[in-house]
Amino acid sequence: MKTSLFGLLAALAVGATTAAGAADLKAGEAKVKEVCQACHGLDGNTPTPDYPKLGGQRPDYLAKALRDYKSGARKNAVMGAFAAALTPQDIDNLAAYYAAQPAVLIVKH
Amino acid sequence: MKLTPLCTALALLVVPATAWCQGSLIGNPVAGEQKDQMCGGCHGIDGWRTAYPEVYGVPKIGGQHPAYIVKALQEYKSGERTHPSMRAIAASLSDQDMADLAAYYGGSGAGVASK
């Protein structure tokens, strides 16, 4: 009983996270190759010091950053222009794709 | 007149060593670790989430480029980036504090690869 209850809760939790995102990693990769790769790299871990590394970053943080660039809440001429052309689905896909790449970023403590 | 060539020579020596940091400030990772009290409560806890004004995972900044960390802190300080907690914290930081924190977070060291 305990196991099945746990299984049910786990299934609900997984359902909740996937329903919110419903991200398509393949579509994310395609969009990365088209739009992001030149600066951030295909795996998100650019060696260029002025551009942030994105590989393994939190997906909801990445999505928020893109939404803020798109809305103008966060201002950057280059990112604003790129984000303006992204749909909300593109943003979820891109965020999920970069978050799924091998992480160079760590939680330091 | 005598000083100018000397200054130029010194600048040429110093610039390559500090090219990784912003301006002419050299970040000290040990000093940065000592200034981490305001940062670690959110950025040092794996899986920590913001509570206000929007809920999302606090970004991982360990291993990030130091130049980008300094830029982000400057943008919070100037108000260009708007997260309330980060604005308040960055407002209290000097340029040297920012360089030190960037050197600490951007350098290698203990951390978890996280999920």
Backbone of each chain as ProteinMPNN parsed JSONL, in Angstrom:
{"seq_chain_A": "MKTSLFGLLAALAVGATTAAGAADLKAGEAKVKEVCQACHGLDGNTPTPDYPKLGGQRPDYLAKALRDYKSGARKNAVMGAFAAALTPQDIDNLAAYYAAQPAVLIVKH", "coords_chain_A": {"N_chain_A": [[0.837, -1.22, 0.0], [1.876, 1.196, 0.874], [3.898, 1.457, -0.999], [2.484, 1.613, -3.414], [1.088, 3.924, -3.011], [3.154, 5.728, -2.895], [4.094, 5.414, -5.485], [1.929, 6.426, -6.902], [1.936, 9.083, -6.056], [4.429, 9.849, -7.06], [3.954, 9.55, -9.769], [2.024, 11.505, -10.106], [3.538, 13.745, -9.493], [5.478, 13.726, -11.524], [3.789, 13.996, -13.696], [2.828, 16.552, -13.204], [5.109, 18.125, -13.588], [5.808, 17.598, -16.245], [3.522, 18.343, -17.601], [3.494, 21.053, -17.202], [5.755, 21.879, -18.603], [6.069, 20.348, -21.076], [8.03, 20.145, -22.977], [9.913, 19.98, -26.011], [12.672, 18.358, -26.763], [14.063, 17.789, -29.118], [13.072, 19.647, -30.939], [13.954, 21.843, -29.56], [16.726, 21.559, -29.803], [17.014, 21.892, -32.55], [16.253, 24.556, -32.822], [18.188, 25.778, -31.26], [20.468, 25.307, -32.837], [19.864, 26.934, -34.924], [19.554, 29.511, -33.848], [20.939, 30.052, -31.327], [23.391, 28.821, -31.022], [25.715, 29.999, -32.169], [26.712, 31.919, -30.403], [26.331, 30.861, -27.756], [27.042, 28.215, -27.939], [26.625, 24.736, -28.889], [26.268, 22.955, -26.811], [25.841, 24.72, -24.843], [27.946, 25.615, -23.344], [29.771, 27.91, -23.714], [33.047, 29.152, -24.473], [33.463, 31.855, -24.507], [34.027, 34.687, -22.595], [32.2, 36.795, -22.096], [29.677, 35.865, -22.557], [27.096, 34.064, -20.972], [27.498, 30.757, -19.597], [25.316, 28.111, -20.282], [24.741, 25.429, -20.15], [23.176, 22.836, -18.461], [21.957, 24.562, -16.754], [19.253, 25.799, -14.651], [16.086, 24.972, -15.913], [13.729, 26.501, -15.635], [14.715, 28.959, -14.882], [16.165, 29.679, -17.161], [14.054, 29.858, -18.993], [12.596, 31.949, -17.882], [14.428, 34.033, -18.158], [14.499, 34.272, -20.957], [11.813, 34.94, -21.481], [11.744, 37.398, -20.172], [13.583, 38.867, -21.691], [12.169, 38.898, -24.055], [9.878, 40.328, -23.362], [10.992, 42.708, -22.737], [11.545, 43.332, -20.152], [14.0, 42.567, -19.254], [16.891, 43.951, -20.449], [18.706, 43.76, -23.378], [20.352, 44.312, -26.281], [21.009, 42.384, -28.25], [20.032, 39.889, -27.249], [17.4, 40.629, -26.852], [16.451, 41.008, -29.423], [16.69, 38.42, -30.505], [15.04, 36.938, -28.743], [12.589, 38.089, -29.171], [11.658, 36.919, -31.441], [10.96, 34.41, -30.696], [8.565, 31.85, -29.918], [6.325, 31.119, -27.124], [6.403, 28.328, -26.849], [8.797, 27.703, -28.202], [10.558, 28.848, -26.361], [10.195, 27.248, -24.048], [11.129, 24.841, -25.122], [13.82, 25.435, -25.804], [14.862, 26.096, -23.293], [14.566, 23.68, -21.931], [16.201, 22.074, -23.467], [18.853, 23.199, -23.203], [19.1, 22.956, -20.442], [19.289, 20.238, -20.218], [21.787, 19.583, -21.084], [25.26, 18.539, -20.619], [26.444, 19.554, -17.493], [28.461, 22.284, -16.805], [28.219, 24.169, -15.019], [27.934, 24.549, -11.507], [26.523, 24.029, -8.218], [27.816, 25.948, -5.863], [29.298, 25.607, -2.714]], "CA_chain_A": [[0.0, 0.0, 0.0], [2.76, 2.369, 0.938], [4.626, 1.547, -2.257], [1.606, 2.071, -4.489], [0.773, 5.334, -2.752], [4.345, 6.472, -3.324], [4.092, 5.378, -6.947], [0.884, 7.345, -7.375], [2.419, 10.458, -5.828], [5.517, 10.089, -8.008], [3.346, 9.719, -11.088], [1.382, 12.827, -10.111], [4.593, 14.77, -9.521], [6.047, 13.726, -12.873], [2.747, 14.562, -14.564], [2.734, 17.996, -12.987], [6.246, 18.825, -14.179], [5.814, 17.504, -17.702], [2.389, 19.097, -18.145], [3.847, 22.48, -17.2], [6.756, 22.144, -19.623], [5.751, 19.701, -22.348], [9.062, 20.644, -23.878], [10.361, 19.085, -27.066], [14.121, 18.541, -26.81], [14.521, 17.768, -30.525], [12.76, 20.974, -31.49], [14.852, 22.77, -28.873], [18.056, 21.443, -30.419], [16.952, 22.501, -33.891], [16.204, 26.013, -32.648], [19.519, 26.171, -30.772], [21.381, 25.335, -33.985], [19.455, 28.046, -35.791], [19.559, 30.835, -33.216], [21.716, 30.293, -30.111], [24.678, 28.121, -31.026], [26.85, 30.83, -32.57], [27.297, 32.561, -29.224], [26.305, 30.069, -26.516], [27.53, 26.856, -28.177], [25.57, 23.73, -29.014], [26.017, 22.387, -25.48], [25.601, 25.824, -23.909], [29.105, 25.946, -22.526], [30.638, 28.744, -24.528], [34.273, 29.643, -23.829], [33.528, 33.32, -24.599], [33.752, 35.105, -21.22], [31.097, 37.744, -21.952], [28.381, 35.176, -22.697], [26.95, 33.082, -19.886], [27.341, 29.327, -19.85], [23.913, 27.735, -20.072], [24.586, 23.982, -20.073], [22.811, 22.331, -17.141], [21.307, 25.619, -15.953], [17.854, 25.5, -14.309], [15.255, 25.283, -17.085], [12.759, 27.582, -15.402], [15.462, 30.219, -14.898], [16.442, 29.997, -18.574], [12.799, 30.274, -19.638], [12.253, 33.284, -17.375], [15.338, 34.996, -18.786], [14.053, 34.494, -22.343], [10.55, 35.7, -21.44], [12.051, 38.783, -19.785], [14.172, 39.524, -22.869], [11.101, 39.074, -25.052], [8.962, 41.385, -22.908], [11.736, 43.952, -22.527], [11.831, 43.518, -18.725], [15.461, 42.492, -19.201], [17.291, 44.65, -21.673], [19.967, 43.468, -24.053], [19.984, 44.519, -27.683], [21.127, 41.149, -29.016], [19.093, 38.889, -26.743], [16.043, 41.138, -27.068], [16.077, 40.757, -30.818], [16.488, 36.985, -30.7], [13.903, 36.449, -27.958], [11.342, 38.621, -29.75], [11.215, 36.029, -32.515], [10.652, 33.077, -30.141], [7.23, 31.618, -29.364], [6.417, 30.528, -25.772], [6.824, 26.929, -26.985], [10.245, 27.743, -28.483], [11.264, 29.178, -25.111], [10.193, 26.032, -23.22], [11.99, 23.84, -25.763], [15.22, 25.859, -25.673], [15.236, 26.011, -21.874], [14.69, 22.258, -21.588], [17.36, 21.528, -24.184], [20.106, 23.603, -22.561], [19.138, 22.395, -19.086], [19.598, 18.815, -20.311], [23.168, 19.389, -21.549], [26.214, 18.286, -19.528], [26.593, 20.79, -16.724], [29.721, 22.832, -16.334], [27.805, 24.972, -13.87], [27.709, 23.779, -10.289], [26.085, 24.761, -7.032], [29.024, 26.048, -5.054], [29.027, 25.87, -1.302]], "C_chain_A": [[0.863, 1.257, 0.0], [3.454, 2.572, -0.409], [3.727, 2.106, -3.355], [1.225, 3.536, -4.288], [1.943, 6.207, -3.215], [4.397, 6.56, -4.856], [3.092, 6.368, -7.526], [1.35, 8.798, -7.238], [3.52, 10.813, -6.824], [4.951, 10.346, -9.406], [2.692, 11.096, -11.202], [2.434, 13.926, -10.243], [5.194, 14.87, -10.914], [5.061, 14.364, -13.847], [2.697, 16.073, -14.453], [3.891, 18.71, -13.682], [6.2, 18.753, -15.708], [4.667, 18.321, -18.302], [2.74, 20.578, -18.234], [4.806, 22.785, -18.356], [6.334, 21.653, -20.991], [6.757, 20.119, -23.407], [9.511, 19.555, -24.839], [11.868, 19.313, -27.256], [14.658, 18.581, -28.238], [14.275, 19.132, -31.18], [13.648, 22.03, -30.859], [16.228, 22.761, -29.505], [18.084, 22.11, -31.795], [16.989, 24.025, -33.794], [17.546, 26.54, -32.14], [20.497, 26.289, -31.937], [21.117, 26.548, -34.865], [19.784, 29.394, -35.144], [20.679, 31.038, -32.181], [23.179, 29.857, -30.208], [25.867, 29.043, -31.273], [27.5, 31.513, -31.373], [27.402, 31.607, -28.037], [26.841, 28.655, -26.696], [26.382, 25.85, -28.2], [25.249, 23.104, -27.661], [25.833, 23.476, -24.422], [26.821, 26.269, -23.13], [30.148, 26.718, -23.323], [31.906, 29.134, -23.774], [34.384, 31.17, -23.833], [33.12, 33.939, -23.258], [32.559, 36.054, -21.053], [29.724, 37.079, -22.04], [28.248, 34.126, -21.613], [26.932, 31.644, -20.398], [25.908, 28.939, -19.477], [23.723, 26.237, -19.842], [24.293, 23.527, -18.652], [22.189, 23.366, -16.224], [19.854, 25.22, -15.676], [16.941, 25.892, -15.48], [14.278, 26.427, -16.847], [13.438, 28.943, -15.308], [15.761, 30.641, -16.342], [15.186, 30.519, -19.267], [12.402, 31.674, -19.183], [13.13, 34.352, -18.026], [14.874, 35.307, -20.213], [12.74, 35.278, -22.382], [10.814, 37.161, -21.109], [12.724, 39.547, -20.926], [13.079, 39.838, -23.876], [10.184, 40.235, -24.66], [9.659, 42.736, -22.786], [12.024, 44.225, -21.058], [13.334, 43.42, -18.475], [15.979, 42.999, -20.533], [18.671, 44.234, -22.155], [19.643, 43.479, -25.532], [19.975, 43.204, -28.46], [20.081, 40.134, -28.56], [17.646, 39.342, -26.942], [15.563, 40.829, -28.471], [15.818, 39.267, -31.059], [15.219, 36.505, -29.991], [12.572, 36.918, -28.538], [10.774, 37.669, -30.794], [10.814, 34.641, -32.004], [9.207, 33.004, -29.669], [7.394, 31.094, -27.94], [6.85, 29.061, -25.828], [8.309, 26.825, -27.307], [11.028, 27.929, -27.187], [11.32, 27.954, -24.204], [11.134, 24.979, -23.799], [13.469, 24.172, -25.581], [15.711, 25.692, -24.24], [15.456, 24.552, -21.48], [15.924, 21.655, -22.246], [18.665, 21.909, -23.478], [20.221, 23.027, -21.151], [19.558, 20.931, -19.106], [21.033, 18.546, -20.766], [24.109, 19.154, -20.357], [26.557, 19.581, -18.812], [28.052, 21.097, -16.431], [29.436, 23.63, -15.07], [27.55, 24.06, -12.674], [27.074, 24.669, -9.234], [27.263, 24.767, -6.075], [28.654, 26.312, -3.603], [30.195, 25.436, -0.439]], "O_chain_A": [[0.631, 2.216, -0.737], [3.583, 3.695, -0.896], [4.146, 2.964, -4.132], [1.06, 4.29, -5.248], [1.761, 7.259, -3.828], [4.693, 7.605, -5.435], [3.371, 7.055, -8.509], [1.191, 9.617, -8.143], [3.554, 11.918, -7.365], [5.406, 11.235, -10.125], [2.782, 11.763, -12.232], [2.262, 14.893, -10.984], [5.397, 15.97, -11.429], [5.439, 15.162, -14.705], [2.548, 16.785, -15.446], [3.7, 19.763, -14.291], [6.515, 19.731, -16.387], [4.812, 18.916, -19.37], [2.359, 21.272, -19.177], [4.686, 23.821, -19.011], [6.247, 22.425, -21.946], [6.412, 20.403, -24.554], [9.489, 18.367, -24.515], [12.288, 20.319, -27.829], [15.596, 19.321, -28.533], [15.135, 19.685, -31.866], [14.051, 22.99, -31.516], [16.832, 23.812, -29.72], [19.041, 22.796, -32.153], [17.663, 24.696, -34.576], [17.988, 27.617, -32.54], [21.263, 27.25, -32.019], [22.03, 27.11, -35.469], [20.244, 30.313, -35.822], [21.306, 32.098, -32.164], [24.068, 30.43, -29.577], [26.916, 28.881, -30.649], [28.721, 31.666, -31.34], [28.441, 31.548, -27.38], [27.073, 27.959, -25.708], [25.321, 26.074, -27.617], [24.099, 22.762, -27.389], [25.687, 23.175, -23.238], [26.741, 27.206, -22.336], [31.255, 26.238, -23.568], [31.855, 29.414, -22.576], [35.303, 31.721, -23.227], [31.987, 33.744, -22.818], [31.968, 36.109, -19.974], [28.721, 37.669, -21.641], [29.189, 33.373, -21.361], [26.421, 31.356, -21.48], [25.371, 29.399, -18.47], [22.66, 25.815, -19.388], [25.072, 23.799, -17.738], [21.923, 23.089, -15.054], [19.291, 24.394, -16.394], [17.016, 27.015, -15.978], [14.024, 27.229, -17.745], [12.826, 29.966, -15.614], [15.626, 31.812, -16.696], [15.236, 31.488, -20.026], [11.933, 32.487, -19.979], [12.654, 35.426, -18.395], [14.857, 36.466, -20.626], [12.57, 36.171, -23.212], [10.195, 38.058, -21.682], [12.468, 40.737, -21.112], [13.063, 40.912, -24.476], [9.765, 41.022, -25.509], [9.007, 43.778, -22.737], [12.668, 45.222, -20.729], [13.875, 44.098, -17.602], [15.566, 42.542, -21.599], [19.663, 44.344, -21.435], [18.765, 42.747, -25.989], [19.054, 42.938, -29.232], [19.339, 39.586, -29.374], [16.765, 38.515, -27.176], [14.415, 40.437, -28.68], [14.855, 38.896, -31.73], [14.422, 35.762, -30.564], [11.555, 36.235, -28.413], [9.563, 37.617, -31.007], [10.378, 33.794, -32.783], [8.68, 33.959, -29.097], [8.487, 30.664, -27.571], [7.582, 28.599, -24.952], [9.008, 25.97, -26.762], [12.031, 27.256, -26.949], [12.374, 27.648, -23.646], [11.851, 24.306, -23.059], [14.272, 23.301, -25.245], [16.819, 25.213, -23.998], [16.416, 24.229, -20.78], [16.61, 20.823, -21.651], [19.489, 21.042, -23.187], [21.31, 22.653, -20.717], [20.118, 20.431, -18.131], [21.449, 17.389, -20.827], [23.792, 19.525, -19.226], [26.916, 20.578, -19.44], [28.779, 20.27, -15.879], [30.279, 23.752, -14.181], [27.025, 22.955, -12.812], [27.084, 25.896, -9.341], [27.657, 23.729, -5.544], [27.796, 27.144, -3.311], [30.147, 25.58, 0.782]]}, "seq_chain_B": "MKLTPLCTALALLVVPATAWCQGSLIGNPVAGEQKDQMCGGCHGIDGWRTAYPEVYGVPKIGGQHPAYIVKALQEYKSGERTHPSMRAIAASLSDQDMADLAAYYGGSGAGVASK", "coords_chain_B": {"N_chain_B": [[56.36, 63.582, -18.318], [58.312, 61.627, -18.241], [56.925, 59.713, -16.96], [54.932, 58.676, -18.626], [55.85, 56.7, -20.636], [56.635, 54.74, -18.821], [54.251, 54.1, -17.491], [52.809, 53.066, -19.598], [54.321, 50.811, -20.177], [53.98, 49.382, -17.819], [51.231, 48.959, -17.901], [51.028, 47.309, -20.106], [52.183, 45.052, -19.093], [50.442, 44.342, -17.087], [47.87, 44.051, -18.146], [47.505, 41.528, -19.638], [47.417, 39.715, -17.519], [45.105, 40.347, -16.194], [43.1, 40.067, -17.925], [40.951, 38.394, -17.815], [39.2, 39.414, -15.985], [36.914, 42.106, -15.121], [37.642, 45.359, -16.253], [40.336, 46.884, -14.557], [40.377, 45.596, -12.222], [41.39, 43.073, -10.003], [40.107, 40.014, -9.231], [39.784, 38.389, -6.117], [39.612, 35.182, -5.106], [39.601, 34.126, -2.512], [38.942, 36.255, -0.845], [36.485, 36.651, -1.982], [35.072, 34.386, -1.198], [34.814, 34.956, 1.464], [33.007, 36.962, 1.339], [30.661, 35.832, 0.768], [28.409, 35.465, 2.307], [25.942, 36.682, 1.771], [25.155, 35.476, -0.518], [25.25, 32.672, -0.553], [23.031, 31.627, 0.768], [20.99, 31.379, -1.037], [22.155, 30.742, -3.596], [23.836, 28.727, -2.888], [22.488, 26.468, -2.211], [21.402, 23.456, -3.281], [18.943, 23.143, -5.693], [17.369, 25.178, -4.706], [14.679, 27.55, -4.695], [13.395, 30.628, -5.961], [11.209, 32.879, -4.204], [9.839, 35.191, -4.597], [9.546, 37.874, -6.945], [8.53, 35.962, -8.587], [8.303, 32.464, -9.04], [10.975, 30.352, -9.46], [13.762, 28.213, -10.326], [16.701, 28.995, -8.59], [19.449, 30.379, -10.268], [22.308, 28.395, -11.162], [25.538, 29.354, -10.355], [28.112, 28.64, -9.943], [31.152, 28.075, -11.521], [30.528, 29.672, -13.618], [31.33, 32.175, -16.127], [33.599, 34.583, -14.895], [33.551, 37.263, -15.859], [30.965, 37.512, -16.802], [29.498, 37.196, -14.454], [30.246, 39.501, -13.028], [29.187, 41.423, -14.75], [26.436, 40.834, -14.565], [25.976, 41.466, -11.853], [26.591, 44.182, -11.858], [24.536, 45.087, -13.481], [22.318, 44.535, -11.91], [22.867, 46.276, -9.816], [22.716, 48.754, -11.089], [20.083, 48.795, -11.72], [19.21, 47.922, -14.103], [18.74, 45.216, -14.379], [16.13, 43.581, -12.656], [15.449, 41.983, -10.408], [14.243, 41.959, -7.12], [15.587, 41.098, -4.659], [18.178, 40.612, -5.572], [18.836, 43.113, -6.549], [18.904, 44.633, -4.197], [20.999, 43.414, -2.826], [23.16, 43.67, -4.615], [23.408, 46.402, -4.677], [24.808, 46.972, -2.434], [27.335, 46.205, -2.952], [30.762, 46.778, -3.753], [32.858, 47.569, -6.622], [35.146, 46.068, -6.31], [34.241, 44.076, -4.541], [32.481, 42.753, -6.245], [34.237, 41.772, -8.199], [35.734, 40.053, -6.619], [33.787, 38.188, -5.724], [33.04, 37.146, -8.193], [35.418, 35.925, -8.937], [35.556, 33.974, -7.005], [33.173, 32.421, -7.425], [33.435, 31.831, -10.114], [35.76, 30.399, -10.256], [37.459, 27.187, -9.887], [36.464, 24.627, -7.56], [34.998, 23.408, -4.469], [31.84, 21.922, -4.882], [28.56, 20.94, -5.997], [27.515, 18.933, -8.71], [24.871, 18.851, -9.181], [21.319, 18.642, -10.068]], "CA_chain_B": [[56.867, 63.046, -19.589], [59.001, 60.37, -17.97], [55.975, 58.729, -16.428], [54.056, 58.071, -19.631], [56.317, 55.385, -21.134], [56.651, 53.785, -17.717], [52.867, 53.656, -17.285], [52.436, 52.207, -20.719], [55.017, 49.532, -20.001], [53.315, 48.67, -16.723], [49.906, 48.545, -18.36], [51.212, 46.169, -21.01], [52.477, 43.878, -18.275], [49.319, 44.006, -16.204], [46.636, 43.737, -18.877], [47.268, 40.104, -19.906], [47.12, 38.996, -16.283], [43.766, 40.665, -15.688], [42.175, 40.092, -19.058], [39.762, 37.604, -17.512], [38.268, 40.126, -15.106], [36.426, 43.375, -15.639], [38.46, 46.52, -16.017], [41.664, 46.59, -14.059], [40.264, 44.969, -10.904], [41.732, 41.655, -9.926], [39.254, 39.34, -8.256], [40.463, 37.494, -5.191], [38.607, 34.179, -4.747], [39.553, 33.912, -1.055], [38.138, 37.369, -0.344], [35.131, 36.426, -2.471], [34.426, 33.384, -0.345], [34.466, 35.602, 2.731], [31.881, 37.885, 1.096], [29.615, 34.99, 0.196], [27.274, 35.263, 3.223], [24.678, 37.148, 1.189], [24.872, 34.735, -1.76], [25.15, 31.226, -0.361], [21.702, 31.241, 1.266], [20.169, 30.977, -2.197], [22.933, 30.123, -4.679], [24.627, 27.61, -2.38], [21.617, 25.352, -1.833], [21.0, 22.767, -4.501], [17.497, 23.05, -5.911], [16.649, 26.283, -4.069], [13.832, 28.293, -5.627], [13.015, 31.969, -5.543], [9.835, 32.932, -3.705], [9.215, 36.455, -4.961], [8.123, 37.998, -7.302], [8.179, 34.853, -9.461], [8.943, 31.254, -8.518], [11.765, 29.569, -10.403], [15.0, 27.727, -9.729], [17.802, 29.961, -8.501], [20.467, 29.916, -11.224], [23.616, 27.916, -10.718], [26.549, 30.312, -10.794], [29.448, 28.036, -9.803], [31.731, 27.717, -12.819], [30.144, 30.651, -14.648], [32.415, 33.097, -16.482], [33.675, 35.723, -13.971], [33.153, 38.525, -16.505], [29.498, 37.547, -16.87], [28.983, 37.408, -13.094], [30.421, 40.926, -12.731], [28.215, 42.163, -15.569], [25.105, 40.646, -13.982], [25.899, 42.225, -10.595], [26.527, 45.614, -12.201], [23.203, 45.377, -14.02], [21.404, 44.586, -10.761], [23.164, 47.5, -9.058], [22.231, 49.923, -11.843], [18.635, 48.7, -11.892], [18.905, 47.402, -15.429], [18.06, 43.958, -14.052], [15.168, 44.083, -11.674], [15.063, 41.116, -9.301], [14.351, 42.813, -5.925], [16.63, 40.678, -3.712], [19.496, 40.797, -6.177], [19.101, 44.556, -6.617], [19.273, 45.11, -2.855], [22.323, 42.887, -2.481], [24.184, 44.248, -5.498], [23.569, 47.819, -4.342], [25.759, 47.089, -1.324], [28.639, 45.677, -3.366], [31.695, 47.632, -4.502], [33.412, 46.908, -7.806], [36.088, 45.04, -5.839], [33.424, 42.957, -4.035], [31.955, 42.013, -7.409], [35.356, 41.037, -8.81], [36.101, 38.963, -5.705], [32.734, 37.159, -5.784], [33.114, 36.509, -9.51], [36.586, 35.047, -8.917], [35.204, 32.827, -6.156], [32.176, 31.558, -8.085], [33.893, 31.394, -11.434], [36.9, 29.506, -10.136], [37.134, 25.801, -9.552], [36.368, 24.432, -6.116], [33.969, 22.48, -3.999], [30.474, 22.185, -5.297], [27.889, 19.734, -6.469], [27.095, 19.057, -10.102], [23.452, 19.146, -9.074], [20.402, 17.977, -10.983]], "C_chain_B": [[57.557, 61.711, -19.38], [58.013, 59.275, -17.575], [55.221, 57.987, -17.519], [54.564, 56.743, -20.181], [56.319, 54.318, -20.039], [55.251, 53.209, -17.488], [52.434, 52.713, -18.389], [53.047, 50.823, -20.563], [54.338, 48.709, -18.917], [51.963, 48.133, -17.163], [50.015, 47.315, -19.254], [51.491, 44.888, -20.23], [51.243, 43.39, -17.53], [48.113, 43.498, -16.987], [46.441, 42.232, -19.153], [46.862, 39.332, -18.661], [45.689, 39.218, -15.827], [42.723, 40.616, -16.779], [40.885, 39.358, -18.743], [38.775, 38.349, -16.628], [37.904, 41.478, -15.71], [37.394, 44.492, -15.299], [39.827, 46.119, -15.503], [41.584, 45.904, -12.695], [40.621, 43.497, -10.977], [40.866, 41.023, -8.843], [40.065, 38.371, -7.412], [39.446, 36.455, -4.689], [38.494, 33.935, -3.245], [38.72, 35.021, -0.406], [36.687, 37.187, -0.763], [34.384, 35.426, -1.61], [33.994, 34.005, 0.976], [33.281, 36.561, 2.575], [30.638, 37.133, 0.638], [28.375, 34.861, 1.086], [25.943, 35.628, 2.583], [24.238, 36.29, 0.016], [24.504, 33.279, -1.496], [23.775, 30.761, 0.092], [20.745, 30.861, 0.156], [21.001, 30.184, -3.219], [23.741, 28.911, -4.212], [23.793, 26.402, -2.002], [21.059, 24.712, -3.098], [19.47, 22.686, -4.591], [16.685, 24.179, -5.291], [15.855, 27.08, -5.107], [13.55, 29.682, -5.075], [11.57, 31.928, -5.044], [9.1, 34.153, -4.25], [10.092, 37.192, -5.968], [7.644, 36.856, -8.206], [8.897, 33.63, -8.91], [9.675, 30.529, -9.638], [13.073, 29.169, -9.725], [16.074, 28.793, -9.731], [18.934, 29.49, -9.426], [21.732, 29.41, -10.543], [24.66, 28.912, -11.22], [27.971, 29.793, -10.589], [29.966, 27.614, -11.167], [31.343, 28.669, -13.941], [31.346, 31.555, -14.961], [32.441, 34.275, -15.501], [33.198, 37.037, -14.6], [31.632, 38.646, -16.576], [28.895, 37.785, -15.489], [29.097, 38.883, -12.72], [29.385, 41.75, -13.491], [26.814, 42.047, -14.971], [24.957, 41.477, -12.71], [25.818, 43.72, -10.871], [25.137, 45.984, -12.717], [22.148, 45.368, -12.922], [21.608, 45.89, -10.0], [22.599, 48.732, -9.765], [20.712, 49.925, -11.994], [18.222, 48.174, -13.251], [18.261, 46.017, -15.327], [17.304, 44.185, -12.762], [14.864, 43.168, -10.494], [15.301, 41.826, -7.965], [15.474, 42.4, -4.971], [18.009, 40.942, -4.283], [19.84, 42.278, -6.299], [19.595, 45.066, -5.27], [20.683, 44.66, -2.495], [23.406, 43.57, -3.321], [24.437, 45.717, -5.169], [24.616, 48.006, -3.252], [27.173, 46.659, -1.72], [29.472, 46.733, -4.093], [32.162, 46.87, -5.737], [34.383, 45.799, -7.389], [35.34, 43.828, -5.287], [32.95, 42.088, -5.197], [33.053, 41.168, -8.054], [35.748, 39.841, -7.946], [35.072, 37.83, -5.764], [32.789, 36.408, -7.113], [34.292, 35.537, -9.564], [36.291, 33.793, -8.097], [34.25, 31.879, -6.897], [32.68, 31.014, -9.418], [35.066, 30.422, -11.386], [36.483, 28.077, -9.835], [37.059, 25.692, -8.035], [35.219, 23.535, -5.76], [32.585, 22.89, -4.471], [29.829, 20.886, -5.708], [27.404, 19.964, -7.891], [25.601, 19.293, -10.186], [22.63, 18.434, -10.131], [20.042, 18.869, -12.158]], "O_chain_B": [[57.431, 60.789, -20.186], [58.231, 58.089, -17.82], [54.902, 56.808, -17.366], [53.822, 55.76, -20.204], [56.041, 53.147, -20.296], [55.081, 52.002, -17.315], [51.781, 51.699, -18.145], [52.391, 49.805, -20.784], [54.142, 47.503, -19.066], [51.593, 47.004, -16.842], [49.198, 46.397, -19.171], [51.099, 43.794, -20.636], [51.028, 42.189, -17.364], [47.411, 42.6, -16.522], [45.351, 41.705, -18.934], [46.058, 38.403, -18.736], [45.118, 38.368, -15.144], [41.594, 41.068, -16.59], [39.841, 39.653, -19.325], [37.616, 37.946, -16.533], [38.512, 41.927, -16.682], [37.906, 44.56, -14.181], [40.408, 45.133, -15.957], [42.617, 45.655, -12.073], [40.209, 42.778, -11.887], [40.889, 41.445, -7.687], [40.912, 37.635, -7.917], [38.53, 36.795, -3.941], [37.423, 33.579, -2.751], [37.896, 34.758, 0.471], [35.768, 37.519, -0.014], [33.199, 35.602, -1.327], [32.961, 33.646, 1.54], [32.634, 36.925, 3.557], [29.674, 37.741, 0.173], [27.396, 34.228, 0.69], [24.933, 34.966, 2.82], [23.083, 36.359, -0.407], [23.593, 32.723, -2.11], [23.39, 29.621, -0.171], [19.796, 30.109, 0.377], [20.605, 29.101, -3.649], [24.268, 28.158, -5.031], [24.335, 25.407, -1.521], [20.343, 25.344, -3.874], [18.804, 22.215, -3.668], [15.456, 24.155, -5.337], [16.296, 27.26, -6.243], [13.477, 29.877, -3.862], [10.802, 31.043, -5.422], [7.873, 34.146, -4.351], [11.315, 37.129, -5.841], [6.463, 36.8, -8.55], [9.995, 33.753, -8.366], [9.073, 30.14, -10.639], [13.441, 29.716, -8.685], [16.329, 29.424, -10.757], [19.332, 28.327, -9.369], [22.159, 29.918, -9.507], [24.655, 29.269, -12.398], [28.931, 30.435, -11.014], [29.294, 26.877, -11.889], [31.775, 28.5, -15.081], [32.264, 31.678, -14.151], [31.408, 34.911, -15.291], [32.521, 37.83, -13.947], [31.078, 39.735, -16.431], [27.897, 38.493, -15.361], [28.163, 39.457, -12.161], [28.781, 42.667, -12.934], [26.09, 43.038, -14.88], [23.928, 42.121, -12.507], [25.075, 44.442, -10.206], [24.626, 47.065, -12.424], [21.177, 46.122, -12.998], [20.643, 46.534, -9.587], [22.072, 49.64, -9.122], [20.123, 50.944, -12.355], [17.035, 48.0, -13.527], [17.353, 45.687, -16.091], [17.775, 44.897, -11.875], [14.07, 43.553, -9.635], [16.422, 42.253, -7.688], [16.237, 43.253, -4.518], [18.9, 41.429, -3.588], [21.003, 42.658, -6.169], [20.564, 45.823, -5.192], [21.464, 45.425, -1.93], [24.437, 43.992, -2.797], [25.545, 46.219, -5.358], [25.238, 49.064, -3.154], [28.1, 46.742, -0.914], [28.964, 47.479, -4.931], [31.895, 45.677, -5.881], [34.444, 44.74, -8.015], [35.74, 42.688, -5.526], [33.009, 40.86, -5.142], [32.836, 40.01, -8.409], [36.053, 38.763, -8.456], [35.437, 36.657, -5.844], [32.608, 35.191, -7.157], [34.191, 34.463, -10.157], [36.719, 32.694, -8.448], [34.501, 30.677, -6.98], [32.384, 29.88, -9.794], [35.333, 29.709, -12.353], [35.316, 27.794, -9.566], [37.538, 26.569, -7.317], [34.55, 22.973, -6.627], [32.225, 24.067, -4.452], [30.486, 19.846, -5.761], [26.94, 21.051, -8.234], [25.115, 19.873, -11.157], [23.165, 17.719, -10.979], [19.274, 18.462, -13.029]]}, "name": "protein", "num_of_chains": 2, "seq": "MKTSLFGLLAALAVGATTAAGAADLKAGEAKVKEVCQACHGLDGNTPTPDYPKLGGQRPDYLAKALRDYKSGARKNAVMGAFAAALTPQDIDNLAAYYAAQPAVLIVKHMKLTPLCTALALLVVPATAWCQGSLIGNPVAGEQKDQMCGGCHGIDGWRTAYPEVYGVPKIGGQHPAYIVKALQEYKSGERTHPSMRAIAASLSDQDMADLAAYYGGSGAGVASK"}
